[in-house]
Amino acid sequence: MLNYQLLINLLFKIIDSLFIKMHSVLPVALNECKEGIKKNISDIYGWSGSLAVITAYSLTTFKIDQLFLIDILNLYGSLAIGYICYRSKVWQAMILEVAWFGVGTYSVIKHGFIGYNNSNC
C-alpha cells in the first residue's frame, strides 16, 4: 500500500525546490525579456520609419494629392530612421535624415495647414 503522506511530502519538496530555482532564474529571464523588448521596439520603430518614407515617396511618384499625409510620413520616417542611425552611429545616414526632416519641416511650414486644402502640388 502507498503511503499518501509520504507522497504528499515528496510532492511539496519538489514544488518547493522548483520555486527556489524559479526565484533565482526569474530575474535573469525578466532582464533578458526586457532587453529583447527594447531591441524589438527599436527595430519596429526603424522599420516603420522606412515604410513611412517609402509610402510618402510612392504617393509623390503616383501624384496622389495628399500633401499633409506625405509631409507627416516624411517627418515621421526621417525622425525614426535618423534615431536608428544615431543609435547605430551611422553618421552619414543620420545627416541625410536630419536634412530630410528639415525639408519636411519646411514643407509643412510652406504649405501651412490652410495651404494643404488650396494647393495642387
Residue frames relative to the residue before (quaternion, step in Angstrom):
aa qw qx qy qz dx dy dz
M 1.0000 0.0000 0.0000 0.0000 0.00 0.00 0.00
L 0.4392 -0.7094 0.5021 0.2276 3.55 -1.05 0.85
N 0.3429 -0.7256 0.5601 0.2054 3.54 -0.94 0.92
Y 0.3323 -0.7862 0.4917 0.1726 3.58 -0.34 1.28
Q 0.6141 0.5532 -0.3523 0.4390 3.58 1.03 -0.72
L 0.6514 0.5073 -0.3055 0.4742 3.58 0.99 -0.83
L 0.6465 0.5193 -0.3039 0.4691 3.57 1.01 -0.83
I 0.6536 0.5027 -0.3056 0.4762 3.61 0.96 -0.85
N 0.6496 0.5074 -0.3206 0.4667 3.61 0.95 -0.85
L 0.6447 0.5160 -0.3127 0.4693 3.57 0.98 -0.82
L 0.6444 0.5217 -0.3098 0.4654 3.57 0.99 -0.85
F 0.6610 0.4954 -0.3064 0.4731 3.61 0.95 -0.85
K 0.6331 0.5222 -0.3352 0.4627 3.60 1.01 -0.73
I 0.6420 0.5118 -0.3190 0.4733 3.59 1.00 -0.80
I 0.6634 0.4945 -0.3012 0.4740 3.57 0.91 -0.91
D 0.6459 0.5209 -0.3176 0.4589 3.58 0.95 -0.85
S 0.6754 0.4787 -0.3059 0.4702 3.61 0.88 -0.84
L 0.6191 0.5327 -0.3436 0.4636 3.60 1.07 -0.65
F 0.6549 0.5035 -0.3132 0.4685 3.59 0.96 -0.82
I 0.6321 0.5164 -0.3357 0.4702 3.58 1.02 -0.76
K 0.6585 0.4912 -0.3069 0.4805 3.59 0.96 -0.84
M 0.6570 0.4999 -0.3154 0.4679 3.60 0.93 -0.84
H 0.6292 0.5449 -0.3360 0.4408 3.56 1.02 -0.80
S 0.6988 0.4407 -0.2799 0.4890 3.61 1.01 -0.66
V 0.7021 0.4595 -0.2638 0.4758 3.60 1.08 -0.63
L 0.5838 0.6462 -0.3622 0.3323 3.57 1.04 -0.75
P 0.6672 0.4864 -0.3403 0.4499 3.68 0.78 -0.78
V 0.6338 0.5192 -0.3292 0.4693 3.59 1.02 -0.76
A 0.6635 0.5001 -0.3046 0.4657 3.57 0.93 -0.89
L 0.6515 0.5072 -0.3205 0.4642 3.60 0.96 -0.80
N 0.6286 0.5268 -0.3327 0.4655 3.60 1.01 -0.75
E 0.6533 0.5012 -0.3084 0.4763 3.57 0.94 -0.88
C 0.6388 0.5272 -0.3158 0.4628 3.57 1.02 -0.82
K 0.6476 0.5168 -0.3160 0.4622 3.60 0.95 -0.88
E 0.6630 0.5021 -0.3022 0.4658 3.56 0.91 -0.91
G 0.6437 0.5220 -0.3177 0.4607 3.57 1.01 -0.79
I 0.6500 0.5060 -0.3091 0.4752 3.57 0.99 -0.84
K 0.6421 0.5197 -0.3302 0.4568 3.60 0.93 -0.86
K 0.6676 0.4946 -0.3033 0.4665 3.58 0.91 -0.89
N 0.6856 0.4872 -0.2935 0.4544 3.59 0.88 -0.89
I 0.6253 0.5228 -0.3510 0.4609 3.60 0.98 -0.72
S 0.6446 0.5144 -0.3158 0.4691 3.56 0.98 -0.83
D 0.6512 0.5068 -0.3099 0.4723 3.58 0.98 -0.83
I 0.6502 0.5104 -0.3153 0.4662 3.58 0.93 -0.88
Y 0.6310 0.5303 -0.3254 0.4634 3.58 0.99 -0.84
G 0.6769 0.4927 -0.2923 0.4622 3.59 0.90 -0.89
W 0.6841 0.4772 -0.2921 0.4680 3.57 0.89 -0.90
S 0.6453 0.5021 -0.3367 0.4670 3.59 0.98 -0.72
G 0.6107 0.5385 -0.3456 0.4666 3.60 1.12 -0.61
S 0.6452 0.5098 -0.3154 0.4737 3.57 0.98 -0.83
L 0.6525 0.5061 -0.3080 0.4725 3.56 0.97 -0.86
A 0.6344 0.5328 -0.3313 0.4516 3.61 1.01 -0.76
V 0.6717 0.4841 -0.3026 0.4721 3.61 0.91 -0.89
I 0.6485 0.5052 -0.3208 0.4705 3.61 0.95 -0.83
T 0.6432 0.5138 -0.3221 0.4676 3.60 0.98 -0.80
A 0.6516 0.5068 -0.3161 0.4676 3.59 0.94 -0.88
Y 0.6541 0.5052 -0.3122 0.4685 3.58 0.95 -0.84
S 0.6466 0.5152 -0.3167 0.4650 3.59 1.00 -0.81
L 0.6451 0.5148 -0.3233 0.4629 3.59 0.94 -0.83
T 0.6518 0.5009 -0.3081 0.4790 3.58 1.04 -0.78
T 0.6634 0.5238 -0.3027 0.4404 3.57 0.90 -0.94
F 0.7475 0.3771 -0.2108 0.5046 3.57 0.93 -0.86
K 0.4409 -0.7497 0.4068 0.2795 3.57 1.36 0.40
I 0.2686 0.7366 -0.5581 0.2716 3.53 0.90 0.99
D 0.3411 -0.7976 0.4746 0.1494 3.53 -0.56 1.24
Q 0.3753 0.6834 -0.5311 0.3317 3.56 0.38 1.30
L 0.0889 -0.8672 0.4877 0.0468 3.57 0.66 1.16
F 0.6545 0.5122 -0.3310 0.4470 3.58 0.87 -0.84
L 0.6497 0.5096 -0.3078 0.4728 3.58 0.94 -0.88
I 0.6493 0.5146 -0.3139 0.4637 3.59 0.92 -0.89
D 0.6713 0.4969 -0.3011 0.4601 3.59 0.89 -0.89
I 0.6601 0.4964 -0.3096 0.4712 3.59 0.93 -0.86
L 0.6449 0.5105 -0.3238 0.4677 3.59 0.95 -0.81
N 0.6553 0.5055 -0.3108 0.4674 3.59 0.97 -0.83
L 0.6562 0.5088 -0.3137 0.4605 3.59 0.94 -0.86
Y 0.6795 0.4800 -0.2911 0.4724 3.57 0.84 -0.96
G 0.6771 0.5139 -0.2953 0.4362 3.56 0.84 -0.98
S 0.6895 0.4690 -0.2927 0.4680 3.57 0.86 -0.92
L 0.6293 0.5248 -0.3349 0.4651 3.59 1.06 -0.68
A 0.6787 0.4911 -0.2905 0.4624 3.59 0.89 -0.93
I 0.6869 0.4620 -0.2879 0.4814 3.59 0.84 -0.92
G 0.6318 0.5371 -0.3280 0.4526 3.57 1.01 -0.79
Y 0.6321 0.5298 -0.3223 0.4646 3.57 1.02 -0.79
I 0.6615 0.4958 -0.3013 0.4752 3.57 0.92 -0.91
C 0.6465 0.5120 -0.3168 0.4686 3.59 0.99 -0.82
Y 0.6365 0.5245 -0.3230 0.4642 3.58 1.00 -0.79
R 0.6784 0.4862 -0.2924 0.4667 3.58 0.89 -0.93
S 0.7166 0.4268 -0.2437 0.4950 3.57 1.09 -0.72
K 0.3736 -0.7527 0.4528 0.2981 3.57 1.36 -0.12
V 0.3661 0.6661 -0.5360 0.3673 3.53 0.94 1.02
W 0.1829 -0.8693 0.4522 0.0798 3.52 0.34 1.36
Q 0.6248 0.5456 -0.3603 0.4268 3.63 0.95 -0.74
A 0.6925 0.4592 -0.2755 0.4835 3.58 0.86 -0.93
M 0.6196 0.5415 -0.3511 0.4469 3.59 1.06 -0.68
I 0.6315 0.5173 -0.3271 0.4761 3.60 1.01 -0.80
L 0.6191 0.5329 -0.3349 0.4697 3.59 1.02 -0.79
E 0.6914 0.4723 -0.2843 0.4670 3.61 0.88 -0.88
V 0.5957 0.5358 -0.3646 0.4745 3.61 1.10 -0.59
A 0.6539 0.4955 -0.3075 0.4820 3.58 0.97 -0.88
W 0.6392 0.5286 -0.3168 0.4600 3.59 0.99 -0.89
F 0.6486 0.5036 -0.3076 0.4807 3.58 1.01 -0.83
G 0.6346 0.5316 -0.3246 0.4575 3.59 1.03 -0.76
V 0.6555 0.4921 -0.3071 0.4835 3.58 0.97 -0.85
G 0.6470 0.5168 -0.3163 0.4629 3.59 0.99 -0.79
T 0.6409 0.5137 -0.3148 0.4756 3.56 1.02 -0.80
Y 0.6332 0.5229 -0.3195 0.4728 3.58 1.00 -0.87
S 0.6501 0.5250 -0.3165 0.4490 3.57 0.96 -0.85
V 0.6419 0.5076 -0.3261 0.4732 3.59 0.97 -0.81
I 0.6727 0.4872 -0.2955 0.4720 3.59 0.93 -0.91
K 0.6560 0.5326 -0.3102 0.4357 3.59 0.93 -0.93
H 0.7312 0.4093 -0.2424 0.4889 3.54 0.81 -0.97
G 0.2036 -0.7857 0.5533 0.1873 3.57 1.02 -0.72
F 0.6250 -0.5610 0.3762 0.3913 3.55 -1.16 0.37
I 0.6466 0.4845 -0.3229 0.4929 3.60 1.12 -0.58
G 0.6366 0.5666 -0.3238 0.4109 3.58 1.01 -0.80
Y 0.5665 0.6035 -0.3925 0.4010 3.60 1.14 -0.46
N 0.6754 0.4890 -0.2987 0.4642 3.57 1.06 -0.70
N 0.7562 0.4083 -0.2055 0.4682 3.62 1.06 -0.68
S 0.6351 0.5694 -0.3228 0.4103 3.59 1.20 -0.36
N 0.2520 -0.7592 0.5829 0.1423 3.55 -1.16 0.69
C 0.3889 0.7475 -0.4624 0.2761 3.63 1.24 0.18
